[in-house]
Amino acid sequence: MQGCAFVTNQADIPALVKSQFERVYAAANLACYFSDSESDALAWLAALGCSLDNE
């Protein structure tokens, strides 16, 4: 796993979601990204070298 992108625009309390997951990913030393935009989140994952291809 290279990282995880979260799209929080529909969360009831986005700041709470972010703070909880930031701690978990920081403790695991994994990159994470939070955005209101799915396209921004996918672009960040692509920059890490992640792909949507299942090949």
FIKOLZA-1660 file (N, C-alpha, C; in steps of 0.1 Angstrom, whole numbers, plus 5000, padded with zeros to 4 digits):
% residues 55
   i   px   py   pz ch aa at
   1 5008 4988 5000  A  M  N
   1 5000 5000 5000  A  M CA
   1 5009 5012 5000  A  M  C
   2 5006 5021 4991  A  Q  N
   2 5014 5033 4990  A  Q CA
   2 5008 5045 4997  A  Q  C
   3 4995 5046 4998  A  G  N
   3 4989 5057 5004  A  G CA
   3 4974 5056 5003  A  G  C
   4 4967 5065 5009  A  C  N
   4 4952 5065 5008  A  C CA
   4 4947 5079 5007  A  C  C
   5 4938 5081 4998  A  A  N
   5 4932 5094 4996  A  A CA
   5 4917 5094 5001  A  A  C
   6 4913 5103 5009  A  F  N
   6 4900 5104 5014  A  F CA
   6 4893 5116 5008  A  F  C
   7 4880 5113 5003  A  V  N
   7 4872 5124 4998  A  V CA
   7 4861 5126 5009  A  V  C
   8 4862 5138 5016  A  T  N
   8 4854 5140 5028  A  T CA
   8 4843 5150 5026  A  T  C
   9 4839 5153 5014  A  N  N
   9 4829 5163 5012  A  N CA
   9 4815 5159 5017  A  N  C
  10 4813 5146 5018  A  Q  N
  10 4799 5142 5023  A  Q CA
  10 4800 5137 5038  A  Q  C
  11 4811 5139 5044  A  A  N
  11 4812 5135 5058  A  A CA
  11 4804 5145 5067  A  A  C
  12 4798 5140 5078  A  D  N
  12 4791 5149 5087  A  D CA
  12 4800 5159 5093  A  D  C
  13 4812 5155 5097  A  I  N
  13 4822 5163 5103  A  I CA
  13 4835 5160 5097  A  I  C
  14 4838 5167 5086  A  P  N
  14 4850 5164 5078  A  P CA
  14 4863 5165 5087  A  P  C
  15 4863 5175 5095  A  A  N
  15 4875 5178 5104  A  A CA
  15 4878 5166 5113  A  A  C
  16 4867 5160 5118  A  L  N
  16 4868 5148 5127  A  L CA
  16 4873 5136 5120  A  L  C
  17 4868 5134 5108  A  V  N
  17 4873 5123 5100  A  V CA
  17 4887 5124 5097  A  V  C
  18 4891 5136 5093  A  K  N
  18 4905 5139 5090  A  K CA
  18 4915 5137 5102  A  K  C
  19 4911 5142 5113  A  S  N
  19 4920 5141 5125  A  S CA
  19 4921 5126 5129  A  S  C
  20 4910 5118 5128  A  Q  N
  20 4911 5104 5132  A  Q CA
  20 4920 5096 5123  A  Q  C
  21 4918 5098 5110  A  F  N
  21 4925 5090 5100  A  F CA
  21 4940 5095 5099  A  F  C
  22 4942 5107 5101  A  E  N
  22 4956 5113 5101  A  E CA
  22 4964 5106 5111  A  E  C
  23 4959 5104 5123  A  R  N
  23 4966 5097 5134  A  R CA
  23 4970 5083 5131  A  R  C
  24 4960 5076 5125  A  V  N
  24 4962 5062 5122  A  V CA
  24 4972 5060 5111  A  V  C
  25 4971 5068 5100  A  Y  N
  25 4981 5067 5089  A  Y CA
  25 4995 5072 5094  A  Y  C
  26 4996 5082 5102  A  A  N
  26 5009 5087 5107  A  A CA
  26 5015 5076 5115  A  A  C
  27 5008 5069 5124  A  A  N
  27 5013 5059 5132  A  A CA
  27 5018 5047 5123  A  A  C
  28 5011 5045 5112  A  A  N
  28 5016 5034 5103  A  A CA
  28 5026 5039 5093  A  A  C
  29 5030 5051 5094  A  N  N
  29 5039 5057 5084  A  N CA
  29 5035 5055 5070  A  N  C
  30 5022 5058 5067  A  L  N
  30 5017 5057 5054  A  L CA
  30 5011 5071 5050  A  L  C
  31 5013 5074 5037  A  A  N
  31 5009 5087 5032  A  A CA
  31 4994 5087 5031  A  A  C
  32 4988 5099 5034  A  C  N
  32 4973 5100 5032  A  C CA
  32 4971 5115 5028  A  C  C
  33 4959 5116 5021  A  Y  N
  33 4956 5129 5015  A  Y CA
  33 4941 5131 5017  A  Y  C
  34 4937 5143 5020  A  F  N
  34 4923 5146 5022  A  F CA
  34 4918 5157 5013  A  F  C
  35 4907 5155 5006  A  S  N
  35 4902 5164 4997  A  S CA
  35 4887 5164 4996  A  S  C
  36 4881 5175 4991  A  D  N
  36 4867 5176 4988  A  D CA
  36 4864 5171 4974  A  D  C
  37 4874 5169 4967  A  S  N
  37 4873 5166 4952  A  S CA
  37 4878 5152 4949  A  S  C
  38 4870 5144 4943  A  E  N
  38 4875 5130 4939  A  E CA
  38 4886 5131 4929  A  E  C
  39 4885 5141 4919  A  S  N
  39 4895 5142 4909  A  S CA
  39 4908 5146 4915  A  S  C
  40 4908 5155 4925  A  D  N
  40 4921 5158 4932  A  D CA
  40 4927 5146 4939  A  D  C
  41 4918 5139 4946  A  A  N
  41 4923 5127 4953  A  A CA
  41 4929 5117 4943  A  A  C
  42 4922 5115 4932  A  L  N
  42 4928 5105 4922  A  L CA
  42 4941 5110 4916  A  L  C
  43 4942 5123 4914  A  A  N
  43 4954 5129 4909  A  A CA
  43 4965 5127 4919  A  A  C
  44 4963 5129 4931  A  W  N
  44 4973 5127 4942  A  W CA
  44 4978 5112 4942  A  W  C
  45 4968 5103 4941  A  L  N
  45 4972 5089 4940  A  L CA
  45 4980 5085 4928  A  L  C
  46 4976 5091 4917  A  A  N
  46 4983 5089 4904  A  A CA
  46 4998 5094 4905  A  A  C
  47 4999 5106 4912  A  A  N
  47 5013 5111 4915  A  A CA
  47 5022 5102 4923  A  A  C
  48 5015 5093 4931  A  L  N
  48 5023 5083 4939  A  L CA
  48 5026 5071 4930  A  L  C
  49 5020 5070 4919  A  G  N
  49 5022 5059 4910  A  G CA
  49 5011 5049 4911  A  G  C
  50 5000 5052 4918  A  C  N
  50 4989 5043 4919  A  C CA
  50 4981 5043 4906  A  C  C
  51 4974 5032 4903  A  S  N
  51 4966 5031 4891  A  S CA
  51 4953 5025 4894  A  S  C
  52 4943 5028 4886  A  L  N
  52 4930 5022 4888  A  L CA
  52 4929 5009 4880  A  L  C
  53 4939 5006 4872  A  D  N
  53 4939 4994 4864  A  D CA
  53 4940 4982 4873  A  D  C
  54 4933 4972 4870  A  N  N
  54 4934 4959 4878  A  N CA
  54 4942 4949 4871  A  N  C
  55 4951 4953 4863  A  E  N
  55 4960 4944 4855  A  E CA
  55 4972 4940 4863  A  E  C
% end
